[in-house]
Amino acid sequence: MVNGSGAALIRPGTVGGGPTRFCAYPADMDDIERAALRTTYDVVAESYANLLPDCSFEADVDIAMIDHFIELAPGRRILDAGCGAGRIVSHLKSLNPELRVSGVDLSEEMVRRTLARGAADDVVQGDLSRLPHTDGRFDGVLAWYSIIHFSPDDLIGPLAEFRRVLRPGGVVLVAFQAGTGRRNITRAYGHDVDMTAFRHSAEDVVEAMRAVGLETVARLERAARPVDAHPQGFVVGRRSDDSVAGVSSV
Ligand SMILES: C[S@@+](CC[C@H](N)C(=O)[O-])C[C@H]1O[C@@H](n2cnc3c(N)ncnc32)[C@H](O)[C@@H]1O
């Protein structure tokens, strides 16, 4: 979990699998669920990195959405939000070594693995709902399957943060399993896990983006291939003007 400024607050015993101890400050349900999610990604990080070392699993059209996003970005500063073990950071650098790619992830183990790849310009631990980055810092924010643990009703939280850290005219790309409904995941990356994820419709993502001041410039829903468990969705939005109610301007 992180505090309001995005700095990591590690609650003893709730992260890293140690014995649970009482906290000196109150926890809310979001913090507890986020800590459990973080622990799960810590546990699966090594097998995740081995199973998905690069973007060869992605369909060509998925990669085309990343290409389009990079073409639309008005500069070189890119945030990989929910960077996992760093495969997308490496992909972005292979597209253009001049890109300055930052990473952020909830999981300390994932952060370590991204750092170890040596492709990112900087990587920090943090929460997509409270990004530890200053306003207007990036030209592009990419969230590749990292919003999937937010319910459709909660999407506004990370999307508003993506908008906040974008400069005006900056772009965001989100990827997600398309459809509707909650998924209770009990087995992933060779481990027994207990995770909740959500499918999203491109329409819901477009609406949530509009609500926070991100205007949709491209969207795609594609059918599942035989190797996919679900159809996949992608939306590119652009930070529009600064007059959106409830969204602070840079
Ligand atoms: C399915 S993995 C995708 C990783 C990477 N984007 C990729 O495609 O390889 C989801 C990642 O999002 C991170 N994540 C999930 N919820 C997060 C949150 N609230 N804040 C930051 N990272 C989060 C997880 O720790 C995990 O590394």
PDBQT file of the ligand as one rigid body, heavy atoms in Angstrom, charges set to zero:
ROOT
HETATM    1  C1  LIG A 301      -1.229  -9.057 -15.414  1.00  0.00    +0.000 C 
HETATM    2  S1  LIG A 301       0.177  -8.215 -14.785  1.00  0.00    +0.000 S 
HETATM    3  C2  LIG A 301       0.691  -7.279 -16.213  1.00  0.00    +0.000 C 
HETATM    4  C3  LIG A 301       2.129  -6.834 -16.101  1.00  0.00    +0.000 C 
HETATM    5  C4  LIG A 301       2.705  -6.123 -17.323  1.00  0.00    +0.000 C 
HETATM    6  N1  LIG A 301       1.942  -4.945 -17.666  1.00  0.00    +0.000 N 
HETATM    7  C5  LIG A 301       2.768  -7.081 -18.489  1.00  0.00    +0.000 C 
HETATM    8  O1  LIG A 301       1.959  -6.972 -19.420  1.00  0.00    +0.000 OA
HETATM    9  O2  LIG A 301       3.637  -7.949 -18.457  1.00  0.00    +0.000 OA
HETATM   10  C6  LIG A 301      -0.572  -6.967 -13.774  1.00  0.00    +0.000 C 
HETATM   11  C7  LIG A 301       0.457  -6.089 -13.080  1.00  0.00    +0.000 C 
HETATM   12  O3  LIG A 301      -0.210  -4.951 -12.559  1.00  0.00    +0.000 OA
HETATM   13  C8  LIG A 301       0.249  -4.709 -11.251  1.00  0.00    +0.000 C 
HETATM   14  N2  LIG A 301      -0.840  -4.046 -10.516  1.00  0.00    +0.000 N 
HETATM   15  C9  LIG A 301      -2.075  -4.525 -10.263  1.00  0.00    +0.000 A 
HETATM   16  N3  LIG A 301      -2.799  -3.645  -9.560  1.00  0.00    +0.000 NA
HETATM   17  C10 LIG A 301      -1.978  -2.566  -9.362  1.00  0.00    +0.000 A 
HETATM   18  C11 LIG A 301      -2.129  -1.325  -8.700  1.00  0.00    +0.000 A 
HETATM   19  N4  LIG A 301      -3.268  -1.000  -8.067  1.00  0.00    +0.000 N 
HETATM   20  N5  LIG A 301      -1.102  -0.468  -8.680  1.00  0.00    +0.000 NA
HETATM   21  C12 LIG A 301       0.089  -0.782  -9.310  1.00  0.00    +0.000 A 
HETATM   22  N6  LIG A 301       0.287  -1.948  -9.957  1.00  0.00    +0.000 NA
HETATM   23  C13 LIG A 301      -0.736  -2.836  -9.988  1.00  0.00    +0.000 A 
HETATM   24  C14 LIG A 301       0.588  -6.072 -10.687  1.00  0.00    +0.000 C 
HETATM   25  O4  LIG A 301       1.486  -6.019  -9.593  1.00  0.00    +0.000 OA
HETATM   26  C15 LIG A 301       1.155  -6.767 -11.904  1.00  0.00    +0.000 C 
HETATM   27  O5  LIG A 301       2.549  -6.608 -12.000  1.00  0.00    +0.000 OA
ENDROOT
TORSDOF 0
